[in-house]
Amino acid sequence: MITSTTLDRVRLRGLVYVEVMPKRDFDKAASRFLSALRRTGAGLEKQRHRILDRSANAPRILPDSPHEVIDLTGDDGNDLDYYVYELARLRAVGISIIKIFGQPQELLDAQRSFEASIPHLRDIRNPLTHPNDNDELDEVAFFSAVVKLQSDGSAQYLVDPRYQHHDAAVAYHKALTSFLRTCVRDAIAADPPRPPRRKVTPAEDDGAGL
């Protein structure tokens, strides 16, 4: 029986036109999201590797002293930009997965942990992807991390690929991937593929008529 929850009704000139809504294919959705997560995970790791490699091989100012400084003069910061973009893409993919799969509690918990671990992600992502004539990036500096310079000389880490921020991204990525893979395994178990039909050999075929 088709219930009202599966219908979209439109009343026109006293008549009711009923359109049956298509059933969502969760197997395809899981496959599509797993593909997106593979790209996002690879992007995060690749950009992080480039950032760490650049830092490790950059010239040092006052080497072998307690005040050694890494000289990143001339670096355009693109790797950090793209790392931020991948974090934002991971966040967006997570929002879509949670919505489509009915807001499972395990993913809501993982999402909250991710958001709390990188609370300033949207603050830096938006001005990077949508530059405007404002002061949003005036106090932002790009080193091995994206930092906002404070008036007291301290620095607020907006996105740091080296430590906890990357760990949080990896954990969230793992939670999303694990959930989707479980969905795929459950779907296969519920409707296993049929075994291939055995081909009849010519000898068997000839003998069948005897």
C-alpha positions in Angstrom: 0.0 0.0 0.0 1.3 3.5 -0.9 1.1 5.7 2.2 0.8 9.5 2.4 4.5 9.6 3.5 5.5 8.4 0.0 3.4 10.8 -2.0 3.6 14.4 -3.1 0.0 15.7 -3.6 -0.9 18.8 -5.5 -4.5 20.1 -5.6 -5.5 21.9 -8.8 -9.1 22.9 -9.9 -10.6 20.5 -7.4 -8.6 17.5 -8.5 -5.8 15.8 -6.6 -2.8 14.8 -8.7 -0.6 12.2 -6.9 3.1 11.8 -7.8 4.9 8.8 -6.4 8.3 9.9 -5.0 11.2 7.7 -6.1 12.8 5.6 -3.4 16.3 6.7 -2.5 19.0 4.2 -3.4 21.1 4.1 -0.3 23.6 1.6 -1.8 24.4 4.1 -4.6 24.6 6.9 -2.1 27.1 5.0 0.1 29.2 4.2 -3.0 29.2 7.9 -4.1 30.1 9.1 -0.6 32.9 6.6 -0.2 34.4 7.8 -3.5 34.2 11.4 -2.3 35.8 10.4 1.1 38.7 8.6 -0.7 39.5 11.8 -2.7 39.2 14.0 0.4 41.3 11.7 2.5 44.0 11.5 -0.2 44.0 15.3 -0.5 44.4 15.9 3.2 47.3 13.5 3.4 49.0 14.9 0.2 48.7 18.5 1.3 49.9 17.7 4.8 52.9 15.9 3.5 53.8 18.9 1.3 53.5 21.3 4.2 55.7 19.2 6.5 58.3 18.6 3.8 58.5 22.3 3.0 59.0 23.1 6.7 61.6 20.4 7.1 63.7 21.6 4.2 63.3 25.4 4.6 66.3 27.5 5.5 66.9 28.2 9.2 67.5 31.6 10.8 69.9 31.5 13.8 70.5 27.7 13.4 71.6 25.7 16.4 70.4 28.3 18.7 67.5 28.3 21.2 65.8 30.9 18.9 66.0 29.0 15.6 63.4 30.2 13.2 62.2 28.5 10.0 62.4 30.9 7.1 59.4 30.5 4.8 59.9 33.7 3.0 58.5 33.5 -0.5 56.2 30.6 0.1 52.8 31.3 -1.5 50.8 29.2 1.1 48.9 27.3 -1.6 49.4 24.0 0.2 47.8 25.4 3.3 44.9 26.8 1.2 44.2 23.4 -0.3 44.5 21.7 3.1 41.8 24.1 4.4 39.7 23.3 1.3 39.9 19.6 1.9 38.9 20.1 5.6 35.9 22.1 4.4 35.0 19.4 1.8 35.2 16.7 4.6 32.9 18.8 6.7 30.4 19.2 3.8 30.5 15.5 2.9 29.8 14.6 6.6 26.8 16.9 6.7 25.3 15.3 3.6 25.9 11.7 4.8 24.3 12.5 8.2 21.3 14.0 6.5 20.7 11.3 4.0 21.2 8.4 6.3 18.8 9.6 9.0 21.2 11.4 11.4 22.8 8.3 13.0 23.9 9.1 16.6 27.4 7.7 16.1 28.0 10.2 13.2 26.4 13.1 15.1 28.9 12.4 17.9 31.8 12.2 15.5 30.7 15.4 13.8 30.5 17.3 17.1 34.0 16.1 18.0 35.3 17.2 14.6 33.7 20.7 14.8 34.9 21.2 18.4 38.4 20.2 17.5 38.7 22.8 14.6 36.3 25.5 15.7 37.7 28.2 13.4 37.6 26.2 10.2 34.7 28.2 8.7 36.2 31.5 9.9 39.2 30.9 7.6 37.7 28.8 4.9 35.1 31.4 3.8 37.5 34.3 3.2 39.9 32.0 1.5 37.3 30.8 -1.0 35.4 34.1 -1.3 37.9 37.0 -1.0 36.4 40.4 -0.3 37.6 43.9 0.4 37.4 43.4 4.2 39.8 42.8 7.1 39.1 39.1 7.6 42.6 38.0 6.5 44.5 41.2 7.6 45.8 39.6 10.8 46.2 36.0 9.4 49.6 34.6 8.7 50.6 31.4 6.8 53.5 29.4 8.3 53.3 25.6 8.7 49.8 26.4 10.0 47.2 29.2 9.5 47.3 31.5 12.5 45.7 34.7 13.5 48.0 37.2 15.1 46.7 38.7 18.3 47.4 42.3 19.6 49.3 40.9 22.6 51.8 39.1 20.3 50.3 35.7 20.7 48.9 33.6 17.8 45.6 31.8 17.5 45.8 28.6 15.5 43.0 28.5 13.0 44.1 25.4 11.1 47.2 23.4 12.0 47.8 20.4 9.7 50.7 19.1 11.9 49.0 17.9 15.1 45.5 17.8 16.7 43.6 19.3 13.8 44.8 16.6 11.4 44.1 13.9 14.0 40.6 15.2 14.3 40.1 15.1 10.5 41.5 11.6 10.3 39.2 10.4 13.1 36.1 12.0 11.4 37.0 10.6 8.0 37.4 7.1 9.6 34.0 7.3 11.3 32.2 8.3 8.1 34.0 5.7 6.0 33.4 2.9 8.6 29.7 3.7 8.7 29.3 3.6 5.0 31.2 0.4 4.6 29.0 -1.2 7.2 26.0 -0.1 5.3 27.4 -1.7 2.1 28.2 -4.9 3.9 24.8 -5.1 5.5 23.1 -4.5 2.1 25.2 -7.3 0.5 24.4 -9.7 3.4 20.6 -8.9 3.1 20.6 -9.5 -0.7 23.6 -11.6 -1.6 24.6 -11.9 -5.3 23.4 -15.1 -7.0 26.1 -17.6 -7.8 26.9 -17.8 -11.5 25.2 -20.5 -13.4 27.4 -23.5 -14.3 27.9 -23.8 -18.0 26.8 -27.1 -19.5 29.6 -28.8 -21.4 29.0 -30.1 -24.9 29.4 -33.7 -23.6 26.7 -33.1 -21.0 24.5 -31.5 -23.6 24.9 -34.4 -25.9 24.1 -36.9 -23.2 21.0 -35.1 -22.0 19.1 -36.3 -25.1 19.9 -40.0 -24.6 
